[in-house]
Amino acid sequence: MRRGIATVCLSGTLEDKLTAAAAAGFDGVEIFENDLIVSTSSPAEVRRRCDDLGLSVDLYQPFRDFEAVPPPVFEANLRRAERKFDVMEQLGADTVLVCSSVSPDAVDDDDLAAEQLHALGVRAAERGMRVAYEALAWGRFVDTYDHSWRIVRRAGHPAVGLCLDSFHVLSRGSDLALIRTIPGEKIFFLQLADAPRLHMDVLQWSRHHRLFPGQGAFDLTAFVGHVLATGYGGPLSLEVFNDVFRQADPGRAAVDAMRSLLGLEESLGEPAIAAPELTGHAFTELAVDGETGPQLAAALTAMGFAHTGQHRSKPVQLWTQGAARVLLNETGGRAEISALAVESADPARSAQRAESFHAPVLPREHRADEADLSAVAAPDGTAVFFCRDGWLADFTPTGAPATSAGLAGTDHVSLTQPFDNFDEAALFYRTVLGLHPEMPTEFAAPFGLIRSRAVTNPSNTVRIALNVALLRRGDWAPGVPDPQHIAFTSDDVLASAKAMHAAGAPLLEIPANYYDDLDARLAPPPDLLAALREYSVLYDRDEDGEFLHFYTEVLGSRVFFEVVQRIGGYRGYGAANAPVRMAAHRRLRLSRQR
């Protein structure tokens, strides 16, 4: 299948957009009229530029408010159409997108609309062109695809067909099965966009909140499956209006767009390098310097970790407790998560899949006798390693005695994303690693609204929580900037908390008000409530199970640790308790600044 993208999806000048689309591997583009109008390049020059880049111009759009209008308006519209056909001829575009009218001049008359579209089809055919009629979800009289199809059938001209846009179809909740009744040759163009489920004016929803496939809540696999079943043979083309994308680096956004199409094609059964099974977290690496390194080492020691290995050629320490592994990389850093590693059944194949989904492979130096670990860069710059056996042999044992506070492994890694890259990150982990995005959650934090979305493997042995501050503005940001943390598992979180308290671990103190409210809301048994209060352990419960967890203080400027215990089928992350933790971290910082 050919892949296309509308220039409206990307930021920059038309020249910027074309360069980005070609670099990301797209076959063709839809030229959005406004992009051409503001360009200093003539239509003929744009065509030559597309030819040089290997791009076809698949669609010129949009042509608005054409049909079902009085004769004087219709004559003016035909003149306008001829001028646009002139432009298309120079661009090398053979299809124009005609949107259903929102004009106050239009009348509710399907026969008139069909008659006028037929006349436009005659004019288009004389120029070797086609008219793709699209029902806008907010069209004045035509706002569903089945209605637009009835008009196209009445128009009865070979040069008049349909444009199906997933947003306009799915936002209206139309019956997708009816798509299969449309002859494939009458579907002239297919536009794709995802979106979150929002209850708002459909025009505003469309203009500001569209997403690339796989980033929202629409079932694009089913939608495209119905379209392909008709015999449609045109491109899969993205048309996404999004305020963030239209301000982002066009090269990066185009790669994100291509990755979304590759993921969609895979869901439709197109051959792809299958994602190897991931079985767990191999390690999490923290970049530290001369000041933060000892601070992290002391905290890990008090939490029951032991410095069990030293890398043979790099300044990297291995700290272990059970199957929980933390690397301290002393190459310099303010204490931040610089890498995470997942255990893969086939690391080489995981790396090949990552490359096929346009994930940048990171250069990595290693000695001949050291493990050759493949790594790719996540959107926020975190390195993602694929591991199996052998990498631990790169560490010389220190002989440090094993200690324990009851930690067994890594439950999840939590990463705060830049606002502009939150949806990109979720798509990255879904497509590149084959993880499944869970439903996003939002909560009111002390300093703004936070959105969180986890991605997991089927067995929940790999969990990555992605977070973003939605509305942070101005210079006053008293919360921890871009916090990150590693959550470890314990079979008895209260025993772990007791042991760490005794060892002097820098654990976060939770205020008494929280436990008074917890007693009122969930009424845990009195002895459990007393233990939770004593050791500053937080608690959550849902219909599937219980969740007990506690935190350390922030170490450095943004990193901290969490210890969790999941009881029963609890799958969440204690989001209701996150504001409590955030306020406690802030209070501690203030007390140390005095």
C-alpha positions, 0 to 999 in steps of 0.5 A: 500500500502506498503511504501519504500524508497531508501537508497540514499534519506538519509544521513549517513552510511547504518546503519544510513539510515536503522535505520531512515527508520524503525523509520519513519515507512517504510516497505521496502528499496531499497539498493543503491549499493554505500551505501553497498559498503562503509558499513563495514557490509556484505550483510548477516549482512545487511539482519539480520539488516533489519529483526531486524528492520522489513524492507524488501529489495525490490530492489537492484540498480542500475545495469548500462550499460548492454544491446545492447553491443558487445559480449565481453562486454555482456559476461563481463556484465553477469559475473558482473550480477552473482556476483550481484545476489550473493550479492542480495541472501545474502541481501534477495532482489529478484529484481534488477534495470537495467538502460537503457545504457549510455555506448559508447559501446551500439548500437541503436538496440532494438532487441539486447537489448531485446535479452540480457535482455532475457538472463539476465532474464533467469539467474535471474529466475534461482536464483528466481530473477527478472529484472526491466528495467528502461528508464533513461531520459538521456539514450543513446538510450532508454530514455522514458518509452514507449521505455523501454516497447517495449524492455521488450515486445520483451524480452518476459521473465517472469522475465523481467519487468519494473521499472517506475520512476516518475522523468524519466517519467515526466521530459520527458513530456511523455504521461501518458495515455499509462501507462494504456496499460501495464499489472500490473504484468509487472510493477515490481517496482515503484519509486517516486520523485517530482521536481521543473520545471527547464530548465536545463540538465536533468541529473543535474536536477535529481541528485541535485533537486529531492524532496519528493512528494508534494514538487515540481511541478510534478503531482504525483497523476495522475502518480501514479493513472495511474500506480495503474490502471494497477493493480500494487501491489508493494510498493510506493518507494521513490528515491530522489537525493537531495543535502540537504537531503543527508546532513540532519539528516536522522531521520528527513528526513525519517519522511519528506519522510513518510509524503510526501507519506501519503499526496500522498496516501490521494490525491489518495483516501486512507482513512485519518483523514480529515483536519478540516476547519480552519477559521482564526488566533486565536493568534500569540505568541511572546517570550520576556524577561525583555528587549524586553517585554517592547519594544514590549508592547510600540510598540503595544500600539502605534499601537492601541493595548490594554493589555486586559488580563493576563493569570491566571497561566502563565506570558503571556499577551494578547494584542488585537485590533479588532480580532487581538491578540498577546500574549507576553510570558515573559518566556524569549526570544530575541523577536521571534515568538514562537507560532501561533494558528489557529482557527479549526472547530475541534481542537481535530481532527486537533491534531489527523491528525497532529499525523497521519502525524508524527507531534510531539505533544508538551507536555503542562501543564495546570490547570484543569480549563484552556483550553486544547490546542493541539500543534504540532511542526513545522519544525523550532520549532514554536509551532502550536496550534489548537483553537476554543472557550474557550481559552480566558477565561484563561485570567483575564481581565485587564480592560484596555480601548479598543483602535484602529488604525483601525486594524481588524485582522491578515492577515498573519504570516511570518517565515524565515526557515532554508535553509535545512528545507524550502521544509519540512516546506511547506509540513508540513503545507500542510499535517498537517494543510491541507493548500494549497501551493502557487507558490514560488516567488524569489527576489533579496534582498540587501544581497542575493536571497530570496525565498518565498512561502505562504500556505493558506486555501481556504478562505484565512483567514489563511496565513503563508508566508515561506521565506528562504535565498538561497545562504547566505555564510560566516560570513558577513550577515548584514541583519536582521538574520532570520526575522519574522513578523506579518501582521495585516489587515486594511480597511484604511491603510493610516488612520492607518498609520496616527494614528500610526504616531501620537501615536509615533509608531516605523514605518519604513521610506521609501526613496524618491527614492522608490516613484519616481520609483513608480510614473514612474512604476505604476503612482498612482493618485497624491493625493494617491502618496503624502499620500503614501510618507508622511506616508511611505506606500508601494504600489503594484498592479496586474491584480486583485487588489491593495495592500497597506502596511507599516512596523514597525522597527525591535523590538529586533533582528528579529521581526517586524510588518506590516499593510496591506490593500488588495483591490479587489482580490489581493492575493500576499504579495508585494514581489516587495517591500521586498528589499526596506523594507530590505534595510530600516531596515539595514540602521536603524540598521547602524545608531543606531550603530554609 
